[in-house]
Amino acid sequence: MSVLKYSDLIDEVEREQAAKGLEFEAKDGKVLLLRPILLLNKDELKVVRTLLKVVGDKDTDTFEQIDAMDAMLVAAADRKDAMKKSLADLPPQMKTRVFEAWMQAAKSGEASA
């Protein structure tokens, strides 16, 4: 009889996060992982799902969209405080670039950029 182990499932999730996430060198010089949307926990996923609507709404103010992108990136980061501090000093165009790289990595399954 086969046994499905919780620890094996957690190991698989961690491997998938590394394979499909985006590594980002934060302001502190250490690498953090922006995890794919489908591998976020319940609370993080709720944040991202809510904010995806803001990002995708063409009638929403550009700066509101960028704030939503920031919040989504923080939710997806394994080191949230480091991501928040890194984003605080980036101009809006660069924040958008990080967001787009994260979304692209999730689609293509790249480990880092």
Backbone as a printed PyTorch tensor [residue, N CA C, xyz], in Angstrom:
tensor([[[  0.8330,  -1.1770,   0.0000],
         [  0.0000,   0.0000,   0.0000],
         [  0.8860,   1.2510,   0.0000]],

        [[  0.5490,   2.2040,  -0.8450],
         [  1.2520,   3.4850,  -0.9290],
         [  0.7990,   4.4150,   0.1810]],

        [[  1.7540,   5.2080,   0.6530],
         [  1.4310,   6.2010,   1.6770],
         [  1.8530,   7.5700,   1.1570]],

        [[  0.9310,   8.4880,   1.1490],
         [  1.2190,   9.8560,   0.7550],
         [  1.5610,  10.6290,   2.0200]],

        [[  2.7710,  11.1520,   2.0690],
         [  3.2440,  11.8250,   3.2750],
         [  3.1500,  13.3390,   3.1410]],

        [[  2.7440,  13.9610,   4.2280],
         [  2.6730,  15.4180,   4.2870],
         [  4.0460,  16.0170,   4.0020]],

        [[  5.0800,  15.4770,   4.5940],
         [  6.4330,  16.0100,   4.4140],
         [  6.8710,  15.9340,   2.9490]],

        [[  6.4600,  14.8880,   2.2460],
         [  6.7760,  14.7770,   0.8170],
         [  6.0570,  15.8510,   0.0090]],

        [[  4.8190,  16.1470,   0.3990],
         [  4.0630,  17.1900,  -0.2970],
         [  4.7070,  18.5570,  -0.0830]],

        [[  5.1480,  18.8320,   1.1260],
         [  5.8100,  20.1040,   1.4270],
         [  7.1100,  20.2140,   0.6320]],

        [[  7.8720,  19.1320,   0.5660],
         [  9.1090,  19.1300,  -0.2300],
         [  8.8170,  19.4290,  -1.6970]],

        [[  7.7410,  18.8500,  -2.2140],
         [  7.3670,  19.0680,  -3.6170],
         [  6.9720,  20.5300,  -3.8570]],

        [[  6.2350,  21.1110,  -2.9260],
         [  5.8440,  22.5200,  -3.0480],
         [  7.0930,  23.4000,  -3.0690]],

        [[  8.0430,  23.1220,  -2.1840],
         [  9.2730,  23.9180,  -2.1360],
         [ 10.0720,  23.8010,  -3.4290]],

        [[ 10.1300,  22.6080,  -3.9950],
         [ 10.8350,  22.4290,  -5.2810],
         [ 10.1220,  23.1980,  -6.3920]],

        [[  8.7990,  23.1500,  -6.3810],
         [  8.0320,  23.8570,  -7.4060],
         [  8.1720,  25.3660,  -7.2700]],

        [[  8.1970,  25.8410,  -6.0290],
         [  8.3710,  27.2760,  -5.8040],
         [  9.7000,  27.7370,  -6.3730]],

        [[ 10.7380,  26.9730,  -6.1260],
         [ 12.0650,  27.3380,  -6.6310],
         [ 12.1110,  27.2640,  -8.1530]],

        [[ 11.4340,  26.2780,  -8.7290],
         [ 11.4690,  26.0890, -10.1770],
         [ 10.6330,  27.1180, -10.9300]],

        [[  9.5210,  27.5330, -10.3400],
         [  8.6010,  28.4190, -11.0520],
         [  8.5800,  29.8390, -10.5060]],

        [[  9.3210,  30.0710,  -9.4370],
         [  9.3580,  31.4010,  -8.8490],
         [ 10.4200,  32.2580,  -9.5150]],

        [[ 10.5820,  33.4580,  -8.9830],
         [ 11.5830,  34.3840,  -9.4980],
         [ 12.4830,  34.8010,  -8.3460]],

        [[ 13.7740,  34.5740,  -8.5040],
         [ 14.7150,  35.0430,  -7.5130],
         [ 14.9920,  36.5140,  -7.7730]],

        [[ 15.0410,  37.2930,  -6.6890],
         [ 15.2430,  38.7330,  -6.7720],
         [ 16.2690,  39.1270,  -5.7240]],

        [[ 17.3220,  39.8030,  -6.1710],
         [ 18.3050,  40.2860,  -5.2090],
         [ 17.7690,  41.5820,  -4.6020]],

        [[ 17.4750,  41.5270,  -3.3220],
         [ 16.8540,  42.6480,  -2.6190],
         [ 17.8690,  43.7440,  -2.3160]],

        [[ 17.3720,  44.8400,  -1.8080],
         [ 18.1910,  45.9930,  -1.4600],
         [ 19.2910,  45.6130,  -0.4680]],

        [[ 19.0210,  44.6250,   0.3950],
         [ 19.9990,  44.2000,   1.3980],
         [ 21.0840,  43.2850,   0.8240]],

        [[ 21.0120,  43.0210,  -0.4940],
         [ 22.0140,  42.1980,  -1.1580],
         [ 21.7600,  40.7030,  -1.0810]],

        [[ 20.7100,  40.3030,  -0.3770],
         [ 20.3630,  38.8860,  -0.2490],
         [ 19.2390,  38.5490,  -1.2290]],

        [[ 19.2370,  37.3180,  -1.6720],
         [ 18.2270,  36.8760,  -2.6360],
         [ 16.9510,  36.4720,  -1.9040]],

        [[ 15.8230,  36.9130,  -2.4430],
         [ 14.5310,  36.4510,  -1.9570],
         [ 13.8150,  35.7610,  -3.1030]],

        [[ 12.7930,  35.0070,  -2.7790],
         [ 12.0420,  34.2740,  -3.7940],
         [ 10.6370,  34.8460,  -3.9080]],

        [[ 10.2770,  35.2320,  -5.1210],
         [  8.9010,  35.6250,  -5.4300],
         [  8.2050,  34.3540,  -5.9150]],

        [[  7.3500,  33.8160,  -5.0650],
         [  6.7180,  32.5270,  -5.3430],
         [  5.5610,  32.6590,  -6.3320]],

        [[  5.3120,  31.6220,  -7.1140],
         [  4.1880,  31.6530,  -8.0580],
         [  2.8500,  31.7780,  -7.3220]],

        [[  1.8970,  32.4170,  -7.9570],
         [  0.5880,  32.6580,  -7.3560],
         [ -0.0540,  31.3760,  -6.8440]],

        [[ -0.0240,  30.3260,  -7.6180],
         [ -0.7170,  29.0930,  -7.2330],
         [ -0.0340,  28.3510,  -6.0880]],

        [[  1.1310,  28.8100,  -5.6600],
         [  1.8210,  28.1730,  -4.5440],
         [  1.8550,  29.0500,  -3.2950]],

        [[  1.0380,  30.1010,  -3.2820],
         [  0.9450,  30.9590,  -2.1080],
         [ -0.0120,  30.3490,  -1.0870]],

        [[  0.1370,  30.7450,   0.1790],
         [ -0.8000,  30.2430,   1.1860],
         [ -2.1430,  30.9670,   1.0520]],

        [[ -3.0920,  30.5520,   1.8340],
         [ -4.4690,  31.0550,   1.7150],
         [ -4.5520,  32.5820,   1.8440]],

        [[ -3.9020,  33.1480,   2.8610],
         [ -3.9730,  34.5950,   3.0850],
         [ -3.2740,  35.3740,   1.9730]],

        [[ -2.1220,  34.8860,   1.5470],
         [ -1.3790,  35.5480,   0.4640],
         [ -2.1630,  35.4860,  -0.8380]],

        [[ -2.7580,  34.3470,  -1.1010],
         [ -3.5490,  34.1810,  -2.3160],
         [ -4.7610,  35.1090,  -2.3230]],

        [[ -5.3730,  35.3030,  -1.1750],
         [ -6.5260,  36.2060,  -1.0800],
         [ -6.1130,  37.6320,  -1.4570]],

        [[ -4.9670,  38.0720,  -0.9510],
         [ -4.4470,  39.4040,  -1.2780],
         [ -4.2220,  39.5270,  -2.7820]],

        [[ -3.5320,  38.5480,  -3.3390],
         [ -3.1840,  38.5960,  -4.7620],
         [ -4.4240,  38.5520,  -5.6410]],

        [[ -5.3680,  37.7010,  -5.3240],
         [ -6.5840,  37.6050,  -6.1400],
         [ -7.3700,  38.9140,  -6.1360]],

        [[ -7.4470,  39.5460,  -4.9890],
         [ -8.1530,  40.8270,  -4.8830],
         [ -7.4490,  41.8950,  -5.7130]],

        [[ -6.1300,  41.9450,  -5.6110],
         [ -5.3720,  43.0030,  -6.2790],
         [ -5.2020,  42.7770,  -7.7810]],

        [[ -5.3100,  41.5430,  -8.2240],
         [ -5.2480,  41.2760,  -9.6730],
         [ -6.3380,  42.0510, -10.4090]],

        [[ -7.4840,  42.1900,  -9.7660],
         [ -8.5950,  42.9350, -10.3720],
         [ -8.2160,  44.4060, -10.5440]],

        [[ -7.5190,  44.9580,  -9.5640],
         [ -7.0880,  46.3600,  -9.6300],
         [ -6.0660,  46.5370, -10.7490]],

        [[ -5.0950,  45.6380, -10.8110],
         [ -4.0450,  45.7300, -11.8280],
         [ -4.6310,  45.6030, -13.2280]],

        [[ -5.6160,  44.7400, -13.3810],
         [ -6.2080,  44.5010, -14.6990],
         [ -7.2830,  45.4870, -15.1200]],

        [[ -7.7050,  46.3640, -14.2230],
         [ -8.7750,  47.3210, -14.5220],
         [ -8.2000,  48.5490, -15.2190]],

        [[ -8.5410,  48.7280, -16.4780],
         [ -8.0120,  49.8470, -17.2690],
         [ -8.5050,  51.2040, -16.7940]],

        [[ -9.5770,  51.2220, -16.0160],
         [-10.1150,  52.4840, -15.5100],
         [ -9.4660,  52.9130, -14.1900]],

        [[ -8.6570,  52.0370, -13.6150],
         [ -7.9960,  52.3500, -12.3550],
         [ -6.7760,  53.2340, -12.6150]],

        [[ -6.5580,  54.1990, -11.7270],
         [ -5.4100,  55.0970, -11.7990],
         [ -4.1080,  54.2920, -11.8420]],

        [[ -3.1700,  54.7270, -12.6620],
         [ -1.8950,  54.0330, -12.8430],
         [ -1.1640,  53.8290, -11.5230]],

        [[ -1.1580,  54.8450, -10.6710],
         [ -0.4380,  54.7290,  -9.4080],
         [ -1.1280,  53.7700,  -8.4440]],

        [[ -2.4440,  53.6610,  -8.5220],
         [ -3.1620,  52.6470,  -7.7380],
         [ -2.7820,  51.2560,  -8.2290]],

        [[ -2.6430,  51.1080,  -9.5430],
         [ -2.2280,  49.8220, -10.1030],
         [ -0.8240,  49.4580,  -9.6280]],

        [[  0.0700,  50.4260,  -9.6020],
         [  1.4470,  50.1710,  -9.1590],
         [  1.4650,  49.8100,  -7.6750]],

        [[  0.6510,  50.4920,  -6.8650],
         [  0.5500,  50.1320,  -5.4430],
         [  0.0370,  48.7060,  -5.2810]],

        [[ -0.9160,  48.3200,  -6.1090],
         [ -1.4390,  46.9510,  -6.0740],
         [ -0.3510,  45.9460,  -6.4620]],

        [[  0.4420,  46.2850,  -7.4770],
         [  1.5600,  45.4190,  -7.8780],
         [  2.5450,  45.2460,  -6.7290]],

        [[  2.8620,  46.3580,  -6.0550],
         [  3.7640,  46.3080,  -4.9000],
         [  3.2380,  45.3310,  -3.8470]],

        [[  1.9640,  45.4720,  -3.5170],
         [  1.3670,  44.6190,  -2.4840],
         [  1.3640,  43.1510,  -2.9040]],

        [[  1.1530,  42.8980,  -4.1920],
         [  1.1840,  41.5230,  -4.6850],
         [  2.5970,  40.9430,  -4.5900]],

        [[  3.5950,  41.7490,  -4.9410],
         [  4.9800,  41.2820,  -4.8560],
         [  5.3720,  40.9920,  -3.4090]],

        [[  4.9420,  41.8340,  -2.4950],
         [  5.2280,  41.5920,  -1.0770],
         [  4.5430,  40.3090,  -0.6150]],

        [[  3.3060,  40.1020,  -1.0280],
         [  2.5830,  38.8810,  -0.6540],
         [  3.2750,  37.6310,  -1.1840]],

        [[  3.8630,  37.7350,  -2.3680],
         [  4.5030,  36.5730,  -3.0000],
         [  5.9250,  36.3190,  -2.4940]],

        [[  6.5100,  37.3020,  -1.8300],
         [  7.9040,  37.1950,  -1.4000],
         [  8.0540,  36.3130,  -0.1680]],

        [[  9.1230,  35.5190,  -0.1600],
         [  9.3940,  34.7190,   1.0310],
         [ 10.0380,  35.5660,   2.1290]],

        [[ 10.5640,  36.7190,   1.7720],
         [ 11.1210,  37.6940,   2.7290],
         [ 10.3850,  39.0160,   2.5010]],

        [[  9.2170,  39.1260,   3.1050],
         [  8.3010,  40.2370,   2.8280],
         [  8.8920,  41.6000,   3.1780]],

        [[  9.5370,  41.7080,   4.3300],
         [ 10.0880,  42.9930,   4.7390],
         [ 11.1810,  43.4570,   3.7780]],

        [[ 12.0230,  42.5300,   3.3420],
         [ 13.0920,  42.8710,   2.3930],
         [ 12.4990,  43.3270,   1.0590]],

        [[ 11.4180,  42.6890,   0.6290],
         [ 10.7750,  43.0830,  -0.6300],
         [ 10.1660,  44.4700,  -0.4830]],

        [[  9.5020,  44.7110,   0.6320],
         [  8.8670,  46.0080,   0.8750],
         [  9.9160,  47.1270,   0.8700]],

        [[ 11.0420,  46.9130,   1.5290],
         [ 12.1030,  47.9210,   1.5850],
         [ 12.7230,  48.1460,   0.2000]],

        [[ 12.8640,  47.0830,  -0.5620],
         [ 13.4250,  47.2100,  -1.9100],
         [ 12.5030,  48.0130,  -2.8180]],

        [[ 11.2230,  47.7320,  -2.7580],
         [ 10.2580,  48.4300,  -3.6100],
         [ 10.1220,  49.9050,  -3.2350]],

        [[ 10.3140,  50.2170,  -1.9670],
         [ 10.1410,  51.5890,  -1.4900],
         [ 11.0620,  52.5680,  -2.2040]],

        [[ 12.2290,  52.1090,  -2.6340],
         [ 13.2080,  53.0060,  -3.2520],
         [ 13.2420,  52.9380,  -4.7810]],

        [[ 12.4140,  52.0890,  -5.3640],
         [ 12.4110,  51.9660,  -6.8260],
         [ 11.4070,  52.9240,  -7.4550]],

        [[ 11.7530,  53.4940,  -8.6190],
         [ 10.7680,  54.3080,  -9.3430],
         [  9.6610,  53.4050,  -9.9060]],

        [[  8.4890,  53.9700, -10.1680],
         [  7.3520,  53.1740, -10.6490],
         [  7.6660,  52.2780, -11.8520]],

        [[  8.4370,  52.7660, -12.8010],
         [  8.7530,  51.9740, -13.9920],
         [  9.5210,  50.7000, -13.6240]],

        [[ 10.4100,  50.7870, -12.6430],
         [ 11.1920,  49.6220, -12.2310],
         [ 10.3380,  48.6400, -11.4250]],

        [[  9.3880,  49.1630, -10.6510],
         [  8.4720,  48.2910,  -9.9160],
         [  7.6620,  47.4560, -10.9040]],

        [[  7.2060,  48.1240, -11.9620],
         [  6.4480,  47.4300, -12.9970],
         [  7.2940,  46.3500, -13.6620]],

        [[  8.5530,  46.6470, -13.8560],
         [  9.4710,  45.6800, -14.4760],
         [  9.6340,  44.4260, -13.6170]],

        [[  9.7580,  44.6140, -12.2980],
         [  9.8640,  43.4710, -11.3810],
         [  8.5740,  42.6500, -11.4390]],

        [[  7.4350,  43.3370, -11.4090],
         [  6.1440,  42.6540, -11.4590],
         [  6.0060,  41.8290, -12.7380]],

        [[  6.3400,  42.4270, -13.8640],
         [  6.2290,  41.7200, -15.1410],
         [  7.1790,  40.5230, -15.2070]],

        [[  8.3730,  40.6560, -14.6540],
         [  9.3230,  39.5390, -14.6330],
         [  8.7800,  38.3990, -13.7790]],

        [[  8.1380,  38.7360, -12.6590],
         [  7.5430,  37.7210, -11.7850],
         [  6.4120,  36.9880, -12.5000]],

        [[  5.5570,  37.7360, -13.1640],
         [  4.4450,  37.1110, -13.8900],
         [  4.9690,  36.2290, -15.0290]],

        [[  5.9940,  36.7020, -15.7250],
         [  6.5710,  35.9350, -16.8290],
         [  7.2380,  34.6580, -16.3200]],

        [[  7.9410,  34.7550, -15.1950],
         [  8.6110,  33.5840, -14.6260],
         [  7.5900,  32.5110, -14.2610]],

        [[  6.4530,  32.9300, -13.7310],
         [  5.4080,  31.9700, -13.3580],
         [  4.8480,  31.2710, -14.5890]],

        [[  4.7290,  32.0050, -15.6970],
         [  4.2280,  31.4100, -16.9440],
         [  5.2190,  30.4450, -17.5500]],

        [[  6.4760,  30.8310, -17.5240],
         [  7.4920,  30.0150, -18.2160],
         [  8.1690,  29.0030, -17.3150]],

        [[  8.0180,  29.1350, -16.0020],
         [  8.6350,  28.1860, -15.0830],
         [ 10.1140,  28.4060, -14.8710]],

        [[ 10.6200,  29.6180, -15.1870],
         [ 12.0210,  29.9160, -14.9800],
         [ 12.3220,  30.0070, -13.4900]],

        [[ 13.5200,  29.6050, -13.1190],
         [ 13.9090,  29.6380, -11.7150],
         [ 14.3820,  31.0260, -11.3020]],

        [[ 15.0210,  31.7690, -12.1800],
         [ 15.4960,  33.1060, -11.8220],
         [ 15.7170,  33.9330, -13.0620]],

        [[ 15.8490,  35.2340, -12.8650],
         [ 16.0960,  36.1360, -13.9830],
         [ 17.2170,  37.0790, -13.6320]]])
